[in-house]
Amino acid sequence: MISNIGITKRAHISRRKYDTIYKCFVEDIPASKASKIVNVNRNTTNRYYKIFRTVMLNSAIQERIEVNLHNGIEIDESYF
C-alpha cells in the first residue's frame, strides 16, 4: 500500500478518508467524483491522486532498472 512507503503525510484527513481516496484511485474513479464520495475538497483528492501516480512512476522506473532495461519497449509484458 502507498502509505507504507512513507511518501504521504495525512496531515488533515482521517485514515478512513485516505483509504477511500486510495480505493477510488484504484477503481479509476475521477478525482472530482472521489472528492464527493469522501466528502473532501477536490484539491485534496487531486493532491493524493498525484502522489499515487508519482509512486507508480517511480516504481516502474525502479523495475526497469532492476531488470537492466534501458531502451526497451514493453509489449504484452515482453521486452524487446
mmCIF file of the N, C-alpha and C atoms, coordinates in Angstrom:
data_MODEL
# 
_entry.id   MODEL 
# 
loop_
_atom_site.group_PDB 
_atom_site.id 
_atom_site.type_symbol 
_atom_site.label_atom_id 
_atom_site.label_alt_id 
_atom_site.label_comp_id 
_atom_site.label_asym_id 
_atom_site.label_entity_id 
_atom_site.label_seq_id 
_atom_site.pdbx_PDB_ins_code 
_atom_site.Cartn_x 
_atom_site.Cartn_y 
_atom_site.Cartn_z 
_atom_site.occupancy 
_atom_site.B_iso_or_equiv 
_atom_site.pdbx_formal_charge 
_atom_site.auth_seq_id 
_atom_site.auth_comp_id 
_atom_site.auth_asym_id 
_atom_site.auth_atom_id 
_atom_site.pdbx_PDB_model_num 
ATOM 1   N N  . MET A 1 1  ? 0.833   -1.175 0.000   1.00 0.00 ? 1  MET A N  1 
ATOM 2   C CA . MET A 1 1  ? 0.000   0.000  0.000   1.00 0.00 ? 1  MET A CA 1 
ATOM 3   C C  . MET A 1 1  ? 0.879   1.240  0.000   1.00 0.00 ? 1  MET A C  1 
ATOM 4   N N  . ILE A 1 2  ? 0.390   2.288  -0.595  1.00 0.00 ? 2  ILE A N  1 
ATOM 5   C CA . ILE A 1 2  ? 1.161   3.513  -0.778  1.00 0.00 ? 2  ILE A CA 1 
ATOM 6   C C  . ILE A 1 2  ? 1.598   4.106  0.558   1.00 0.00 ? 2  ILE A C  1 
ATOM 7   N N  . SER A 1 3  ? 0.739   4.108  1.555   1.00 0.00 ? 3  SER A N  1 
ATOM 8   C CA . SER A 1 3  ? 1.082   4.750  2.821   1.00 0.00 ? 3  SER A CA 1 
ATOM 9   C C  . SER A 1 3  ? 2.255   4.070  3.514   1.00 0.00 ? 3  SER A C  1 
ATOM 10  N N  . ASN A 1 4  ? 2.490   2.809  3.212   1.00 0.00 ? 4  ASN A N  1 
ATOM 11  C CA . ASN A 1 4  ? 3.612   2.101  3.821   1.00 0.00 ? 4  ASN A CA 1 
ATOM 12  C C  . ASN A 1 4  ? 4.949   2.572  3.274   1.00 0.00 ? 4  ASN A C  1 
ATOM 13  N N  . ILE A 1 5  ? 4.936   3.230  2.144   1.00 0.00 ? 5  ILE A N  1 
ATOM 14  C CA . ILE A 1 5  ? 6.173   3.701  1.533   1.00 0.00 ? 5  ILE A CA 1 
ATOM 15  C C  . ILE A 1 5  ? 6.698   4.927  2.271   1.00 0.00 ? 5  ILE A C  1 
ATOM 16  N N  . GLY A 1 6  ? 5.829   5.642  2.938   1.00 0.00 ? 6  GLY A N  1 
ATOM 17  C CA . GLY A 1 6  ? 6.262   6.798  3.710   1.00 0.00 ? 6  GLY A CA 1 
ATOM 18  C C  . GLY A 1 6  ? 6.259   8.080  2.919   1.00 0.00 ? 6  GLY A C  1 
ATOM 19  N N  . ILE A 1 7  ? 5.650   8.084  1.751   1.00 0.00 ? 7  ILE A N  1 
ATOM 20  C CA . ILE A 1 7  ? 5.645   9.281  0.926   1.00 0.00 ? 7  ILE A CA 1 
ATOM 21  C C  . ILE A 1 7  ? 4.536   10.225 1.350   1.00 0.00 ? 7  ILE A C  1 
ATOM 22  N N  . THR A 1 8  ? 3.409   9.678  1.726   1.00 0.00 ? 8  THR A N  1 
ATOM 23  C CA . THR A 1 8  ? 2.272   10.528 2.055   1.00 0.00 ? 8  THR A CA 1 
ATOM 24  C C  . THR A 1 8  ? 2.270   10.896 3.525   1.00 0.00 ? 8  THR A C  1 
ATOM 25  N N  . LYS A 1 9  ? 1.839   12.088 3.773   1.00 0.00 ? 9  LYS A N  1 
ATOM 26  C CA . LYS A 1 9  ? 1.650   12.542 5.147   1.00 0.00 ? 9  LYS A CA 1 
ATOM 27  C C  . LYS A 1 9  ? 0.193   12.988 5.235   1.00 0.00 ? 9  LYS A C  1 
ATOM 28  N N  . ARG A 1 10 ? -0.599  12.233 5.947   1.00 0.00 ? 10 ARG A N  1 
ATOM 29  C CA . ARG A 1 10 ? -2.025  12.509 6.043   1.00 0.00 ? 10 ARG A CA 1 
ATOM 30  C C  . ARG A 1 10 ? -2.255  13.567 7.114   1.00 0.00 ? 10 ARG A C  1 
ATOM 31  N N  . ALA A 1 11 ? -1.961  14.795 6.821   1.00 0.00 ? 11 ALA A N  1 
ATOM 32  C CA . ALA A 1 11 ? -1.989  15.837 7.826   1.00 0.00 ? 11 ALA A CA 1 
ATOM 33  C C  . ALA A 1 11 ? -3.397  16.198 8.286   1.00 0.00 ? 11 ALA A C  1 
ATOM 34  N N  . HIS A 1 12 ? -4.349  16.238 7.378   1.00 0.00 ? 12 HIS A N  1 
ATOM 35  C CA . HIS A 1 12 ? -5.647  16.790 7.736   1.00 0.00 ? 12 HIS A CA 1 
ATOM 36  C C  . HIS A 1 12 ? -6.829  15.886 7.416   1.00 0.00 ? 12 HIS A C  1 
ATOM 37  N N  . ILE A 1 13 ? -6.592  14.663 7.018   1.00 0.00 ? 13 ILE A N  1 
ATOM 38  C CA . ILE A 1 13 ? -7.709  13.769 6.761   1.00 0.00 ? 13 ILE A CA 1 
ATOM 39  C C  . ILE A 1 13 ? -7.514  12.483 7.569   1.00 0.00 ? 13 ILE A C  1 
ATOM 40  N N  . SER A 1 14 ? -8.609  11.831 7.840   1.00 0.00 ? 14 SER A N  1 
ATOM 41  C CA . SER A 1 14 ? -8.547  10.601 8.628   1.00 0.00 ? 14 SER A CA 1 
ATOM 42  C C  . SER A 1 14 ? -8.023  9.450  7.777   1.00 0.00 ? 14 SER A C  1 
ATOM 43  N N  . ARG A 1 15 ? -7.633  8.402  8.457   1.00 0.00 ? 15 ARG A N  1 
ATOM 44  C CA . ARG A 1 15 ? -7.148  7.202  7.772   1.00 0.00 ? 15 ARG A CA 1 
ATOM 45  C C  . ARG A 1 15 ? -8.248  6.615  6.887   1.00 0.00 ? 15 ARG A C  1 
ATOM 46  N N  . ARG A 1 16 ? -9.465  6.658  7.373   1.00 0.00 ? 16 ARG A N  1 
ATOM 47  C CA . ARG A 1 16 ? -10.598 6.127  6.614   1.00 0.00 ? 16 ARG A CA 1 
ATOM 48  C C  . ARG A 1 16 ? -10.787 6.887  5.299   1.00 0.00 ? 16 ARG A C  1 
ATOM 49  N N  . LYS A 1 17 ? -10.700 8.223  5.353   1.00 0.00 ? 17 LYS A N  1 
ATOM 50  C CA . LYS A 1 17 ? -10.836 9.029  4.136   1.00 0.00 ? 17 LYS A CA 1 
ATOM 51  C C  . LYS A 1 17 ? -9.677  8.756  3.179   1.00 0.00 ? 17 LYS A C  1 
ATOM 52  N N  . TYR A 1 18 ? -8.477  8.648  3.740   1.00 0.00 ? 18 TYR A N  1 
ATOM 53  C CA . TYR A 1 18 ? -7.309  8.346  2.914   1.00 0.00 ? 18 TYR A CA 1 
ATOM 54  C C  . TYR A 1 18 ? -7.490  7.010  2.201   1.00 0.00 ? 18 TYR A C  1 
ATOM 55  N N  . ASP A 1 19 ? -7.921  5.999  2.933   1.00 0.00 ? 19 ASP A N  1 
ATOM 56  C CA . ASP A 1 19 ? -8.128  4.679  2.342   1.00 0.00 ? 19 ASP A CA 1 
ATOM 57  C C  . ASP A 1 19 ? -9.213  4.714  1.262   1.00 0.00 ? 19 ASP A C  1 
ATOM 58  N N  . THR A 1 20 ? -10.250 5.501  1.484   1.00 0.00 ? 20 THR A N  1 
ATOM 59  C CA . THR A 1 20 ? -11.320 5.607  0.492   1.00 0.00 ? 20 THR A CA 1 
ATOM 60  C C  . THR A 1 20 ? -10.818 6.311  -0.764  1.00 0.00 ? 20 THR A C  1 
ATOM 61  N N  . ILE A 1 21 ? -10.006 7.348  -0.609  1.00 0.00 ? 21 ILE A N  1 
ATOM 62  C CA . ILE A 1 21 ? -9.417  8.018  -1.769  1.00 0.00 ? 21 ILE A CA 1 
ATOM 63  C C  . ILE A 1 21 ? -8.553  7.034  -2.546  1.00 0.00 ? 21 ILE A C  1 
ATOM 64  N N  . TYR A 1 22 ? -7.775  6.238  -1.819  1.00 0.00 ? 22 TYR A N  1 
ATOM 65  C CA . TYR A 1 22 ? -6.915  5.244  -2.463  1.00 0.00 ? 22 TYR A CA 1 
ATOM 66  C C  . TYR A 1 22 ? -7.745  4.219  -3.238  1.00 0.00 ? 22 TYR A C  1 
ATOM 67  N N  . LYS A 1 23 ? -8.820  3.746  -2.644  1.00 0.00 ? 23 LYS A N  1 
ATOM 68  C CA . LYS A 1 23 ? -9.688  2.776  -3.322  1.00 0.00 ? 23 LYS A CA 1 
ATOM 69  C C  . LYS A 1 23 ? -10.332 3.381  -4.560  1.00 0.00 ? 23 LYS A C  1 
ATOM 70  N N  . CYS A 1 24 ? -10.732 4.637  -4.483  1.00 0.00 ? 24 CYS A N  1 
ATOM 71  C CA . CYS A 1 24 ? -11.298 5.327  -5.646  1.00 0.00 ? 24 CYS A CA 1 
ATOM 72  C C  . CYS A 1 24 ? -10.262 5.427  -6.760  1.00 0.00 ? 24 CYS A C  1 
ATOM 73  N N  . PHE A 1 25 ? -9.025  5.719  -6.386  1.00 0.00 ? 25 PHE A N  1 
ATOM 74  C CA . PHE A 1 25 ? -7.949  5.796  -7.375  1.00 0.00 ? 25 PHE A CA 1 
ATOM 75  C C  . PHE A 1 25 ? -7.751  4.456  -8.066  1.00 0.00 ? 25 PHE A C  1 
ATOM 76  N N  . VAL A 1 26 ? -7.722  3.395  -7.282  1.00 0.00 ? 26 VAL A N  1 
ATOM 77  C CA . VAL A 1 26 ? -7.519  2.052  -7.821  1.00 0.00 ? 26 VAL A CA 1 
ATOM 78  C C  . VAL A 1 26 ? -8.668  1.652  -8.739  1.00 0.00 ? 26 VAL A C  1 
ATOM 79  N N  . GLU A 1 27 ? -9.875  2.068  -8.399  1.00 0.00 ? 27 GLU A N  1 
ATOM 80  C CA . GLU A 1 27 ? -11.047 1.728  -9.200  1.00 0.00 ? 27 GLU A CA 1 
ATOM 81  C C  . GLU A 1 27 ? -11.254 2.694  -10.362 1.00 0.00 ? 27 GLU A C  1 
ATOM 82  N N  . ASP A 1 28 ? -10.311 3.603  -10.576 1.00 0.00 ? 28 ASP A N  1 
ATOM 83  C CA . ASP A 1 28 ? -10.319 4.549  -11.696 1.00 0.00 ? 28 ASP A CA 1 
ATOM 84  C C  . ASP A 1 28 ? -11.507 5.506  -11.654 1.00 0.00 ? 28 ASP A C  1 
ATOM 85  N N  . ILE A 1 29 ? -11.877 5.931  -10.470 1.00 0.00 ? 29 ILE A N  1 
ATOM 86  C CA . ILE A 1 29 ? -12.925 6.923  -10.296 1.00 0.00 ? 29 ILE A CA 1 
ATOM 87  C C  . ILE A 1 29 ? -12.271 8.298  -10.401 1.00 0.00 ? 29 ILE A C  1 
ATOM 88  N N  . PRO A 1 30 ? -12.840 9.193  -11.197 1.00 0.00 ? 30 PRO A N  1 
ATOM 89  C CA . PRO A 1 30 ? -12.244 10.534 -11.335 1.00 0.00 ? 30 PRO A CA 1 
ATOM 90  C C  . PRO A 1 30 ? -12.134 11.248 -9.986  1.00 0.00 ? 30 PRO A C  1 
ATOM 91  N N  . ALA A 1 31 ? -11.132 12.106 -9.875  1.00 0.00 ? 31 ALA A N  1 
ATOM 92  C CA . ALA A 1 31 ? -10.865 12.795 -8.617  1.00 0.00 ? 31 ALA A CA 1 
ATOM 93  C C  . ALA A 1 31 ? -12.049 13.648 -8.175  1.00 0.00 ? 31 ALA A C  1 
ATOM 94  N N  . SER A 1 32 ? -12.738 14.274 -9.097  1.00 0.00 ? 32 SER A N  1 
ATOM 95  C CA . SER A 1 32 ? -13.876 15.119 -8.725  1.00 0.00 ? 32 SER A CA 1 
ATOM 96  C C  . SER A 1 32 ? -14.994 14.288 -8.092  1.00 0.00 ? 32 SER A C  1 
ATOM 97  N N  . LYS A 1 33 ? -15.252 13.118 -8.658  1.00 0.00 ? 33 LYS A N  1 
ATOM 98  C CA . LYS A 1 33 ? -16.286 12.248 -8.095  1.00 0.00 ? 33 LYS A CA 1 
ATOM 99  C C  . LYS A 1 33 ? -15.820 11.652 -6.766  1.00 0.00 ? 33 LYS A C  1 
ATOM 100 N N  . ALA A 1 34 ? -14.539 11.293 -6.678  1.00 0.00 ? 34 ALA A N  1 
ATOM 101 C CA . ALA A 1 34 ? -13.990 10.736 -5.438  1.00 0.00 ? 34 ALA A CA 1 
ATOM 102 C C  . ALA A 1 34 ? -14.081 11.760 -4.306  1.00 0.00 ? 34 ALA A C  1 
ATOM 103 N N  . SER A 1 35 ? -13.858 13.027 -4.625  1.00 0.00 ? 35 SER A N  1 
ATOM 104 C CA . SER A 1 35 ? -13.935 14.057 -3.586  1.00 0.00 ? 35 SER A CA 1 
ATOM 105 C C  . SER A 1 35 ? -15.351 14.158 -3.017  1.00 0.00 ? 35 SER A C  1 
ATOM 106 N N  . LYS A 1 36 ? -16.343 13.934 -3.864  1.00 0.00 ? 36 LYS A N  1 
ATOM 107 C CA . LYS A 1 36 ? -17.730 13.949 -3.384  1.00 0.00 ? 36 LYS A CA 1 
ATOM 108 C C  . LYS A 1 36 ? -18.029 12.710 -2.549  1.00 0.00 ? 36 LYS A C  1 
ATOM 109 N N  . ILE A 1 37 ? -17.490 11.563 -2.964  1.00 0.00 ? 37 ILE A N  1 
ATOM 110 C CA . ILE A 1 37 ? -17.703 10.321 -2.215  1.00 0.00 ? 37 ILE A CA 1 
ATOM 111 C C  . ILE A 1 37 ? -17.094 10.430 -0.817  1.00 0.00 ? 37 ILE A C  1 
ATOM 112 N N  . VAL A 1 38 ? -15.875 10.966 -0.752  1.00 0.00 ? 38 VAL A N  1 
ATOM 113 C CA . VAL A 1 38 ? -15.132 11.035 0.506   1.00 0.00 ? 38 VAL A CA 1 
ATOM 114 C C  . VAL A 1 38 ? -15.522 12.265 1.329   1.00 0.00 ? 38 VAL A C  1 
ATOM 115 N N  . ASN A 1 39 ? -16.139 13.232 0.667   1.00 0.00 ? 39 ASN A N  1 
ATOM 116 C CA . ASN A 1 39 ? -16.531 14.483 1.301   1.00 0.00 ? 39 ASN A CA 1 
ATOM 117 C C  . ASN A 1 39 ? -15.310 15.302 1.727   1.00 0.00 ? 39 ASN A C  1 
ATOM 118 N N  . VAL A 1 40 ? -14.382 15.461 0.771   1.00 0.00 ? 40 VAL A N  1 
ATOM 119 C CA . VAL A 1 40 ? -13.222 16.333 0.959   1.00 0.00 ? 40 VAL A CA 1 
ATOM 120 C C  . VAL A 1 40 ? -13.140 17.274 -0.230  1.00 0.00 ? 40 VAL A C  1 
ATOM 121 N N  . ASN A 1 41 ? -12.313 18.286 -0.110  1.00 0.00 ? 41 ASN A N  1 
ATOM 122 C CA . ASN A 1 41 ? -12.117 19.237 -1.192  1.00 0.00 ? 41 ASN A CA 1 
ATOM 123 C C  . ASN A 1 41 ? -11.502 18.531 -2.398  1.00 0.00 ? 41 ASN A C  1 
ATOM 124 N N  . ARG A 1 42 ? -11.890 18.961 -3.589  1.00 0.00 ? 42 ARG A N  1 
ATOM 125 C CA . ARG A 1 42 ? -11.371 18.366 -4.820  1.00 0.00 ? 42 ARG A CA 1 
ATOM 126 C C  . ARG A 1 42 ? -9.851  18.497 -4.911  1.00 0.00 ? 42 ARG A C  1 
ATOM 127 N N  . ASN A 1 43 ? -9.296  19.597 -4.421  1.00 0.00 ? 43 ASN A N  1 
ATOM 128 C CA . ASN A 1 43 ? -7.848  19.781 -4.461  1.00 0.00 ? 43 ASN A CA 1 
ATOM 129 C C  . ASN A 1 43 ? -7.121  18.754 -3.596  1.00 0.00 ? 43 ASN A C  1 
ATOM 130 N N  . THR A 1 44 ? -7.725  18.362 -2.501  1.00 0.00 ? 44 THR A N  1 
ATOM 131 C CA . THR A 1 44 ? -7.146  17.326 -1.642  1.00 0.00 ? 44 THR A CA 1 
ATOM 132 C C  . THR A 1 44 ? -7.065  16.011 -2.395  1.00 0.00 ? 44 THR A C  1 
ATOM 133 N N  . THR A 1 45 ? -8.155  15.653 -3.051  1.00 0.00 ? 45 THR A N  1 
ATOM 134 C CA . THR A 1 45 ? -8.173  14.415 -3.835  1.00 0.00 ? 45 THR A CA 1 
ATOM 135 C C  . THR A 1 45 ? -7.165  14.490 -4.979  1.00 0.00 ? 45 THR A C  1 
ATOM 136 N N  . ASN A 1 46 ? -7.090  15.617 -5.651  1.00 0.00 ? 46 ASN A N  1 
ATOM 137 C CA . ASN A 1 46 ? -6.111  15.783 -6.734  1.00 0.00 ? 46 ASN A CA 1 
ATOM 138 C C  . ASN A 1 46 ? -4.687  15.607 -6.213  1.00 0.00 ? 46 ASN A C  1 
ATOM 139 N N  . ARG A 1 47 ? -4.412  16.152 -5.030  1.00 0.00 ? 47 ARG A N  1 
ATOM 140 C CA . ARG A 1 47 ? -3.063  16.042 -4.456  1.00 0.00 ? 47 ARG A CA 1 
ATOM 141 C C  . ARG A 1 47 ? -2.703  14.584 -4.193  1.00 0.00 ? 47 ARG A C  1 
ATOM 142 N N  . TYR A 1 48 ? -3.627  13.830 -3.605  1.00 0.00 ? 48 TYR A N  1 
ATOM 143 C CA . TYR A 1 48 ? -3.352  12.420 -3.329  1.00 0.00 ? 48 TYR A CA 1 
ATOM 144 C C  . TYR A 1 48 ? -3.262  11.606 -4.607  1.00 0.00 ? 48 TYR A C  1 
ATOM 145 N N  . TYR A 1 49 ? -4.096  11.894 -5.601  1.00 0.00 ? 49 TYR A N  1 
ATOM 146 C CA . TYR A 1 49 ? -4.008  11.195 -6.882  1.00 0.00 ? 49 TYR A CA 1 
ATOM 147 C C  . TYR A 1 49 ? -2.634  11.427 -7.512  1.00 0.00 ? 49 TYR A C  1 
ATOM 148 N N  . LYS A 1 50 ? -2.142  12.665 -7.415  1.00 0.00 ? 50 LYS A N  1 
ATOM 149 C CA . LYS A 1 50 ? -0.816  12.971 -7.965  1.00 0.00 ? 50 LYS A CA 1 
ATOM 150 C C  . LYS A 1 50 ? 0.272   12.189 -7.228  1.00 0.00 ? 50 LYS A C  1 
ATOM 151 N N  . ILE A 1 51 ? 0.150   12.074 -5.916  1.00 0.00 ? 51 ILE A N  1 
ATOM 152 C CA . ILE A 1 51 ? 1.122   11.303 -5.130  1.00 0.00 ? 51 ILE A CA 1 
ATOM 153 C C  . ILE A 1 51 ? 1.094   9.840  -5.561  1.00 0.00 ? 51 ILE A C  1 
ATOM 154 N N  . PHE A 1 52 ? -0.103  9.279  -5.726  1.00 0.00 ? 52 PHE A N  1 
ATOM 155 C CA . PHE A 1 52 ? -0.220  7.886  -6.145  1.00 0.00 ? 52 PHE A CA 1 
ATOM 156 C C  . PHE A 1 52 ? 0.418   7.668  -7.513  1.00 0.00 ? 52 PHE A C  1 
ATOM 157 N N  . ARG A 1 53 ? 0.178   8.597  -8.446  1.00 0.00 ? 53 ARG A N  1 
ATOM 158 C CA . ARG A 1 53 ? 0.775   8.473  -9.790  1.00 0.00 ? 53 ARG A CA 1 
ATOM 159 C C  . ARG A 1 53 ? 2.301   8.561  -9.724  1.00 0.00 ? 53 ARG A C  1 
ATOM 160 N N  . THR A 1 54 ? 2.818   9.444  -8.894  1.00 0.00 ? 54 THR A N  1 
ATOM 161 C CA . THR A 1 54 ? 4.262   9.595  -8.743  1.00 0.00 ? 54 THR A CA 1 
ATOM 162 C C  . THR A 1 54 ? 4.883   8.313  -8.196  1.00 0.00 ? 54 THR A C  1 
ATOM 163 N N  . VAL A 1 55 ? 4.238   7.715  -7.214  1.00 0.00 ? 55 VAL A N  1 
ATOM 164 C CA . VAL A 1 55 ? 4.739   6.464  -6.643  1.00 0.00 ? 55 VAL A CA 1 
ATOM 165 C C  . VAL A 1 55 ? 4.725   5.361  -7.708  1.00 0.00 ? 55 VAL A C  1 
ATOM 166 N N  . MET A 1 56 ? 3.668   5.298  -8.509  1.00 0.00 ? 56 MET A N  1 
ATOM 167 C CA . MET A 1 56 ? 3.590   4.293  -9.571  1.00 0.00 ? 56 MET A CA 1 
ATOM 168 C C  . MET A 1 56 ? 4.712   4.495  -10.589 1.00 0.00 ? 56 MET A C  1 
ATOM 169 N N  . LEU A 1 57 ? 4.962   5.741  -10.973 1.00 0.00 ? 57 LEU A N  1 
ATOM 170 C CA . LEU A 1 57 ? 6.021   6.036  -11.935 1.00 0.00 ? 57 LEU A CA 1 
ATOM 171 C C  . LEU A 1 57 ? 7.379   5.645  -11.373 1.00 0.00 ? 57 LEU A C  1 
ATOM 172 N N  . ASN A 1 58 ? 7.649   6.025  -10.133 1.00 0.00 ? 58 ASN A N  1 
ATOM 173 C CA . ASN A 1 58 ? 8.934   5.678  -9.516  1.00 0.00 ? 58 ASN A CA 1 
ATOM 174 C C  . ASN A 1 58 ? 9.119   4.170  -9.421  1.00 0.00 ? 58 ASN A C  1 
ATOM 175 N N  . SER A 1 59 ? 8.047   3.469  -9.122  1.00 0.00 ? 59 SER A N  1 
ATOM 176 C CA . SER A 1 59 ? 8.105   2.014  -9.049  1.00 0.00 ? 59 SER A CA 1 
ATOM 177 C C  . SER A 1 59 ? 8.412   1.408  -10.417 1.00 0.00 ? 59 SER A C  1 
ATOM 178 N N  . ALA A 1 60 ? 7.782   1.932  -11.462 1.00 0.00 ? 60 ALA A N  1 
ATOM 179 C CA . ALA A 1 60 ? 8.027   1.426  -12.815 1.00 0.00 ? 60 ALA A CA 1 
ATOM 180 C C  . ALA A 1 60 ? 9.466   1.693  -13.246 1.00 0.00 ? 60 ALA A C  1 
ATOM 181 N N  . ILE A 1 61 ? 9.972   2.865  -12.914 1.00 0.00 ? 61 ILE A N  1 
ATOM 182 C CA . ILE A 1 61 ? 11.362  3.189  -13.250 1.00 0.00 ? 61 ILE A CA 1 
ATOM 183 C C  . ILE A 1 61 ? 12.313  2.262  -12.504 1.00 0.00 ? 61 ILE A C  1 
ATOM 184 N N  . GLN A 1 62 ? 12.049  2.029  -11.231 1.00 0.00 ? 62 GLN A N  1 
ATOM 185 C CA . GLN A 1 62 ? 12.884  1.134  -10.432 1.00 0.00 ? 62 GLN A CA 1 
ATOM 186 C C  . GLN A 1 62 ? 12.865  -0.274 -11.005 1.00 0.00 ? 62 GLN A C  1 
ATOM 187 N N  . GLU A 1 63 ? 11.706  -0.730 -11.439 1.00 0.00 ? 63 GLU A N  1 
ATOM 188 C CA . GLU A 1 63 ? 11.592  -2.066 -12.030 1.00 0.00 ? 63 GLU A CA 1 
ATOM 189 C C  . GLU A 1 63 ? 12.423  -2.171 -13.307 1.00 0.00 ? 63 GLU A C  1 
ATOM 190 N N  . ARG A 1 64 ? 12.385  -1.123 -14.138 1.00 0.00 ? 64 ARG A N  1 
ATOM 191 C CA . ARG A 1 64 ? 13.184  -1.121 -15.371 1.00 0.00 ? 64 ARG A CA 1 
ATOM 192 C C  . ARG A 1 64 ? 14.674  -1.177 -15.054 1.00 0.00 ? 64 ARG A C  1 
ATOM 193 N N  . ILE A 1 65 ? 15.087  -0.490 -13.997 1.00 0.00 ? 65 ILE A N  1 
ATOM 194 C CA . ILE A 1 65 ? 16.494  -0.504 -13.603 1.00 0.00 ? 65 ILE A CA 1 
ATOM 195 C C  . ILE A 1 65 ? 16.894  -1.890 -13.115 1.00 0.00 ? 65 ILE A C  1 
ATOM 196 N N  . GLU A 1 66 ? 16.006  -2.517 -12.323 1.00 0.00 ? 66 GLU A N  1 
ATOM 197 C CA . GLU A 1 66 ? 16.318  -3.841 -11.772 1.00 0.00 ? 66 GLU A CA 1 
ATOM 198 C C  . GLU A 1 66 ? 16.468  -4.909 -12.845 1.00 0.00 ? 66 GLU A C  1 
ATOM 199 N N  . VAL A 1 67 ? 15.712  -4.824 -13.927 1.00 0.00 ? 67 VAL A N  1 
ATOM 200 C CA . VAL A 1 67 ? 15.825  -5.818 -14.999 1.00 0.00 ? 67 VAL A CA 1 
ATOM 201 C C  . VAL A 1 67 ? 16.822  -5.364 -16.068 1.00 0.00 ? 67 VAL A C  1 
ATOM 202 N N  . ASN A 1 68 ? 17.505  -4.259 -15.787 1.00 0.00 ? 68 ASN A N  1 
ATOM 203 C CA . ASN A 1 68 ? 18.534  -3.727 -16.670 1.00 0.00 ? 68 ASN A CA 1 
ATOM 204 C C  . ASN A 1 68 ? 17.980  -3.423 -18.063 1.00 0.00 ? 68 ASN A C  1 
ATOM 205 N N  . LEU A 1 69 ? 16.825  -2.802 -18.112 1.00 0.00 ? 69 LEU A N  1 
ATOM 206 C CA . LEU A 1 69 ? 16.188  -2.414 -19.363 1.00 0.00 ? 69 LEU A CA 1 
ATOM 207 C C  . LEU A 1 69 ? 16.266  -0.897 -19.474 1.00 0.00 ? 69 LEU A C  1 
ATOM 208 N N  . HIS A 1 70 ? 17.032  -0.443 -20.457 1.00 0.00 ? 70 HIS A N  1 
ATOM 209 C CA . HIS A 1 70 ? 17.230  1.000  -20.587 1.00 0.00 ? 70 HIS A CA 1 
ATOM 210 C C  . HIS A 1 70 ? 16.469  1.592  -21.763 1.00 0.00 ? 70 HIS A C  1 
ATOM 211 N N  . ASN A 1 71 ? 16.413  0.896  -22.879 1.00 0.00 ? 71 ASN A N  1 
ATOM 212 C CA . ASN A 1 71 ? 15.763  1.448  -24.062 1.00 0.00 ? 71 ASN A CA 1 
ATOM 213 C C  . ASN A 1 71 ? 14.779  0.467  -24.677 1.00 0.00 ? 71 ASN A C  1 
ATOM 214 N N  . GLY A 1 72 ? 14.129  -0.330 -23.880 1.00 0.00 ? 72 GLY A N  1 
ATOM 215 C CA . GLY A 1 72 ? 13.206  -1.329 -24.395 1.00 0.00 ? 72 GLY A CA 1 
ATOM 216 C C  . GLY A 1 72 ? 11.794  -0.798 -24.510 1.00 0.00 ? 72 GLY A C  1 
ATOM 217 N N  . ILE A 1 73 ? 10.995  -1.547 -25.208 1.00 0.00 ? 73 ILE A N  1 
ATOM 218 C CA . ILE A 1 73 ? 9.574   -1.254 -25.352 1.00 0.00 ? 73 ILE A CA 1 
ATOM 219 C C  . ILE A 1 73 ? 8.826   -2.450 -24.804 1.00 0.00 ? 73 ILE A C  1 
ATOM 220 N N  . GLU A 1 74 ? 7.843   -2.198 -23.974 1.00 0.00 ? 74 GLU A N  1 
ATOM 221 C CA . GLU A 1 74 ? 7.074   -3.294 -23.392 1.00 0.00 ? 74 GLU A CA 1 
ATOM 222 C C  . GLU A 1 74 ? 5.820   -3.521 -24.228 1.00 0.00 ? 74 GLU A C  1 
ATOM 223 N N  . ILE A 1 75 ? 5.681   -4.757 -24.707 1.00 0.00 ? 75 ILE A N  1 
ATOM 224 C CA . ILE A 1 75 ? 4.506   -5.151 -25.475 1.00 0.00 ? 75 ILE A CA 1 
ATOM 225 C C  . ILE A 1 75 ? 4.013   -6.460 -24.903 1.00 0.00 ? 75 ILE A C  1 
ATOM 226 N N  . ASP A 1 76 ? 2.812   -6.469 -24.364 1.00 0.00 ? 76 ASP A N  1 
ATOM 227 C CA . ASP A 1 76 ? 2.240   -7.672 -23.768 1.00 0.00 ? 76 ASP A CA 1 
ATOM 228 C C  . ASP A 1 76 ? 3.196   -8.301 -22.747 1.00 0.00 ? 76 ASP A C  1 
ATOM 229 N N  . GLU A 1 77 ? 3.752   -7.500 -21.922 1.00 0.00 ? 77 GLU A N  1 
ATOM 230 C CA . GLU A 1 77 ? 4.663   -7.939 -20.862 1.00 0.00 ? 77 GLU A CA 1 
ATOM 231 C C  . GLU A 1 77 ? 5.932   -8.610 -21.364 1.00 0.00 ? 77 GLU A C  1 
ATOM 232 N N  . SER A 1 78 ? 6.320   -8.315 -22.591 1.00 0.00 ? 78 SER A N  1 
ATOM 233 C CA . SER A 1 78 ? 7.575   -8.804 -23.152 1.00 0.00 ? 78 SER A CA 1 
ATOM 234 C C  . SER A 1 78 ? 8.445   -7.604 -23.491 1.00 0.00 ? 78 SER A C  1 
ATOM 235 N N  . TYR A 1 79 ? 9.732   -7.749 -23.285 1.00 0.00 ? 79 TYR A N  1 
ATOM 236 C CA . TYR A 1 79 ? 10.649  -6.642 -23.558 1.00 0.00 ? 79 TYR A CA 1 
ATOM 237 C C  . TYR A 1 79 ? 11.407  -6.908 -24.848 1.00 0.00 ? 79 TYR A C  1 
ATOM 238 N N  . PHE A 1 80 ? 11.443  -5.896 -25.725 1.00 0.00 ? 80 PHE A N  1 
ATOM 239 C CA . PHE A 1 80 ? 12.154  -6.019 -26.996 1.00 0.00 ? 80 PHE A CA 1 
ATOM 240 C C  . PHE A 1 80 ? 13.188  -4.924 -27.099 1.00 0.00 ? 80 PHE A C  1 
# 
